[in-house]
Amino acid sequence: MKIIQRYMKNINLIIGLLVIVGFLIVMIVSFFYTPHDVNSMNIPEKLRSPSSDYLFGTDEFGRDIFSRIMKGTQTAFAVGLLTVFIGTIFGILIGSIAGYVGGWIDEIFMRMMDALMAFPGIILALMLVAVFGPGIVNTAIALGIIAIPAIARITRSGFVQHRDTEYVLAAKLIGVKPYSIMFRHILPNISSQIIVAATVTFATAMLAEAALSYLGLGVQPPNPSWGRMLKDSQAYLVGAPWYTYAPGGAITVLVLGLYLLSNALRDFMDPRSKT
Amino acid sequence: MTKKEILLEINHLKAYFPVKRKSMKEEKKVIKAVDDISLEIFRGETLGIVGESGSGKSTFGRTILKLVEPTEGEILYKGQPIQQLKGSKLQTYRNQMQMIFQDPFASLNPRMRIGTIIEEPMKLQLTLTKEQRKARVKELLQKVGLPEDAMQKFPHEFSGGQRQRIGIARALAIHPEFIIADEPVSALDVSVQSQVLNLMMDVQDEFRLTYLFISHDLSVVKHISDRVAVLYLGRVVEIGVKNDLYANPLHPYTKALLSAIPEINFDKPKQEIALQGELPSPMNPPVGCVFHTRCPYVMERCRQERPVLQEKNKQQRVACFLYDK
C-alpha cells in the first residue's frame, strides 16, 4: 500500500502513465480491430465531419480517421522504441568507455559525439533517410543515430563521477574485471539518469518521425503515420479542420505524456528516496 | 622481545603527479605527494600514519597497493619486490591486503545488497561453494556485530558506523594479512569512533592482522597504534614507538602537533605551540628542510640542506638538524 500511496503523490507520474498506457492499449487493439478498414477508400464518404460512425470524421479518400490514428500508434511506438534502443545501446557503450577509460579515448569519442551533435538533428535524419531510403526502420535508425550523443554524454558524466569513488576502488582491489566494474557496479548507479534521458529520446523520436513523415520522407503511404496525416490534412484545413486536429492532438498528447513521465521518473528513480 | 618479522619494507618511495600545464611556455611541474619515504612495517603491529591533509598519507597507502604507480623507490612484501607485478601476480599480492576506506557512504555501492558486497571478494578470489560463501558472509556479519538480515538490505539503510562495520567485513572476506585503513573513523561521530576502533583491534587480535592506520587525528592514532610515523609534505619527519613518541616528541612539528591535542588537565597548563602559516604547496616544496618555513627553531642550515631520518633514541628516528651532533 505504501508504494501505491507514494505513486499517488506524484500527479505527473499518474497522468504520464495513464496517457502511455492508454496509447499502448489503443496500439494493441489496433492489431486486431479498427472500426473501419484502415486503407480502403470510400470516395463518396470523403471529408465527412465527426459522427457516431466516423468518430474523427473521414479524410480526402473517405478513410476513417479514427482507425488511421489507431493504426498510427503502431508506427509511432515502433519508431520510438527502435530509436531509443539504438540510441541507448550505442550511447551507453560509447559513454561508458569514454567516461571510464578517460584520456585520449574519451577525447576521441566525445569529439565525435560533438560533431554529431553539431548537425541539426532533423537535417541529419533527412540526409540519412535520403541516402538509405524512407521507411520505418530506416527512419528509426537515422533518429537513433541522432539520439546517441545525448545518451553518451549523460552516461559519460555519470561514469566520470563514479569511476574514482571508493566503492569502485574497493572493487578494483578485489580483482573485479573492468567490464564488470563498468556494467555491474557503475551502470546501475546511473541507470535512473539514462532511463529519464531515454524517455525524452522516445518523445523526441516521435516528434521527429512526425516531422519526417510530414516532409514525406518518413513512413510511406498507405501506412498511416500521424505526421503524414498532418501533412495531407493541410490542404483541407479550412473545410475539414477535424482532419488536422486528430493527428495533431494524438502527437501532442502522447509527447506530453512521455515528458510528464520522464519528469516524474527523474524524481522517482533515486533509491535514496525510498526510505 | 624477539626480533620482529618485517612484513613490508619501503625504501625511498616517491610518488609524483604531473600537473597539467596551462601553456607550452610554462615549465613542467609535479606534485610531490610522496617524497622519499622509507619505513618498515612489522608483522602484527599497527603503524599509525599522521599528517595534515595534503601531507600525502592517503597517496602513500594507495601506492603500497599499487593503486597509485610509484615514481621511484621499492616496496618489499615479505622480502619480495612488488613494483614489477602485473595481472594475476599483482592480484595474488593484493589478495593479502585489503583497504578500509574513509567515507562509509562512498565505499559501498548504493545499488548492491550488503550480502553481495561482502560475498563478491570471495566469489572472485576464493574457491567456495555458494553455501559456504553465504555461511561466511553470515559469520563475518556476526563478527562485526551486525544482524544476519543485514544481507538483504541496501547500504543506505545503515548508519555511518554500521556501514564502516560492513566495510570491515568486506575487507576480512578473503583472509588478508595486511589492512590499510585510510582514515576509517574520521567521518564518524566520536561516540561511534571508539566502537569501530575497538572492533578493528578485536579482529586484529583474532586474525593476526597488520594495520597501516592513516589518520589526521592524533588521539585516534594513539589509541590504536603500536608505532607512529609523522608525515609532513610527503616526508616522514619522525617515526617511533607510540609511547616514546607521544611522551617525548623530538621533531618541532611533532611537538606542535601534540601540543594541539586538547586535554583535561587543570594542574598543569600546557604550552601550546602555534604554528605560523600554512602547509606549503607540494608542487613547490621548500628547499632544504620541508618544515623550515614554519619551524620555530629554524636555523640557517635548514634552508640549505635536507635533514635525513636518523636514529635518536631506540627505535625513534627523526629528521631534524637540532639533533645533529
Interface residues (C-beta under 8 A of the other chain):
Chain A: T165 E166 Y167 L169 A170 A171 K172 L173 I174 G175 V176 H185 P188 N189 P271 R272 T275
Chain B: L65 L67 Q91 R94 N95 M97 Q98 M99 F101 Q102 D103 A106 S107 L108 N109 P110 R111 M112 E120 P121 L124 Q125 F154 H156 E157 R170 I174
